[in-house]
Amino acid sequence: MMKLQSFLKILLLSSIAVGQVTLSKEEVRNIANKIDSLKTLDSLNNSMILEYQDKVKYDSLVVAELGHQIKTHEETIKLLGKKVTLVKPKWYDSKFLWGFMGALPAYYIGYFIAKL
């Protein structure tokens, strides 16, 4: 309220001090053209603002979805870590052990056949 009163006081004093200004028709046309061009620019800026607001909404949805995917992947990584400990091969699943156990009889069979 105080700002409005002070604005009105300044406006009243400035109108008394400055007086009336007359403009030529050309100056009035120039001012009208500038006003029209500024209205056009303002409408373009408003449309750009609306486009960017839509993009921001879409981007926020994408960010939220990516955050959800990150959480899901982190949970998957934890579960795969547990799976590795559960599926870790035991000592009797060793390829070397079974290979040795398969090669040993083959060696002795060959050895006994050679002695005969």
Steps between C-alpha positions, in 0.01 A plus 500: 500500500785737588675423173188583304460832682864593447472400133194719454675793669802464273274470196307814597818700561660382177191589296497849650873547443517361149175628364337379185704356213372502143621241254494513124306239298824332396616467860162356595526247214852405608383449858201294379730287280736445791207401721381251235847353457536468878161326522614256231825435681310456826266244344800314352672504838185370668474214250867417556444505875209258464711268283781501755257436784374195313857385446576547868198288594610228258860517623389474862303187411804356323722577799252334736483191277879482478522526878259209530706299249821575695340372821382188319847436356663548841261243649577264211874538563452416869292194414757384243771533767299272726444261210875476437561394860221242479608354166875506574643160398594258776835320517357189338379701197858572395586428136857418593392239754271322254755533223767344719261224608425427134863513386634280783308182402582560133870521588496180707299309240754602239784407734359150570430436132859595417635255762299209359 
